[in-house]
Amino acid sequence: MTLKVYADRMSQPSRAVLIFCKLNGIEFEEIKVEISKRQQLSPEFQAINPLKKVPAIVDGRFKLFESHAILMYLTTAFPGVPDHWYPTDYSRRAKINSVLSWHHLNLRRGAATFVLHTVLAPFLGLPQKQQAAAEAEKILTSSLSTLEEVWLKGNGRFLLGGFQPSIADLSLVCEIMQLELLDEGDRGRILGPHEKVQRWIESTRNATKPHFDEVHNVLYELRRKIRATTELPSKM
Ligand SMILES: N[C@@H](CCC(=O)N[C@@H](CS)C(=O)NCC(=O)O)C(=O)O
């Protein structure tokens, strides 16, 4: 029975799972759950994930939600996934778990909240909370510094000094890609000082192409739409 992946490509953790499956030749069916249409609230989807969030998977009779747990499952349940994604060496694996545990309350909290309260809220007709955006920027900036000073320290191209990506690289880079939606000023101010982070994003994109850009296309398309609605009319 084919693996089913319930996802919305606008969702950072959904993109990480989709890219991972495509890259590793895992046969799967992508089932769209559109958050903008509140499809995550449907009784059918709640039977798969009672937390009403994407991504989620169904593999035969087995159901699983939470992207990090899904990525870990895929590395072990499907033969042929290269070891570097989630090394069998227990100490290297534990270090990856450590980055993933940190991610949710730091990088994800900062990036997702900042993007919501700067570009997404006005575009979606939601209230834009400046105080929340300012607090999120602090968390985001501090998270980017932590990435550079702790996990991107040294000469490796990936987190933890690696020369090949792990599931942590994929998960965190998909999160940072959400910053593509920001206007140039905000994006430059936040990412500009973090050259190592920028190099790491490029390394991850290169290591996962062509799937990385294919799965992110929906984000690039939304960026075009947001910019078109916020651009000043050109002078006559
Ligand atoms: N910790 C979860 C986060 C899942 C999550 O927050 N998904 C968001 C999209 S990025 C969602 O489904 N939101 C729908 C909602 O909150 O109603 C994971 O890594 O899978």
The ligand as a MOL file (V3000), in Angstrom:
LIG
                    3D

  0  0  0     0  0            999 V3000
M  V30 BEGIN CTAB
M  V30 COUNTS 20 19 0 0 0
M  V30 BEGIN ATOM
M  V30 1 N 5.1000 20.5830 15.2190 0
M  V30 2 C 4.3180 20.3460 14.0380 0
M  V30 3 C 3.8080 21.6670 13.5240 0
M  V30 4 C 2.6760 21.4610 12.5380 0
M  V30 5 C 2.0240 22.7770 12.2050 0
M  V30 6 O 2.0790 23.7540 12.9810 0
M  V30 7 N 1.3920 22.8130 11.0620 0
M  V30 8 C 0.6910 24.0190 10.6540 0
M  V30 9 C 1.1400 24.4350 9.2610 0
M  V30 10 S 2.8440 24.8800 9.2340 0
M  V30 11 C -0.7990 23.7220 10.5800 0
M  V30 12 O -1.2010 22.6750 10.1630 0
M  V30 13 N -1.6100 24.6920 10.9970 0
M  V30 14 C -3.0260 24.5930 10.9160 0
M  V30 15 C -3.7080 25.1870 12.1050 0
M  V30 16 O -3.0150 25.5710 13.0460 0
M  V30 17 O -4.9350 25.2630 12.0690 0
M  V30 18 C 5.1550 19.6230 12.9800 0
M  V30 19 O 6.3850 19.8060 12.9540 0
M  V30 20 O 4.5930 18.8670 12.1950 0
M  V30 END ATOM
M  V30 BEGIN BOND
M  V30 1 1 1 2
M  V30 2 1 2 3
M  V30 3 1 2 18
M  V30 4 1 3 4
M  V30 5 1 4 5
M  V30 6 2 5 6
M  V30 7 1 5 7
M  V30 8 1 7 8
M  V30 9 1 8 9
M  V30 10 1 8 11
M  V30 11 1 9 10
M  V30 12 2 11 12
M  V30 13 1 11 13
M  V30 14 1 13 14
M  V30 15 1 14 15
M  V30 16 2 15 16
M  V30 17 1 15 17
M  V30 18 2 18 19
M  V30 19 1 18 20
M  V30 END BOND
M  V30 END CTAB
M  END
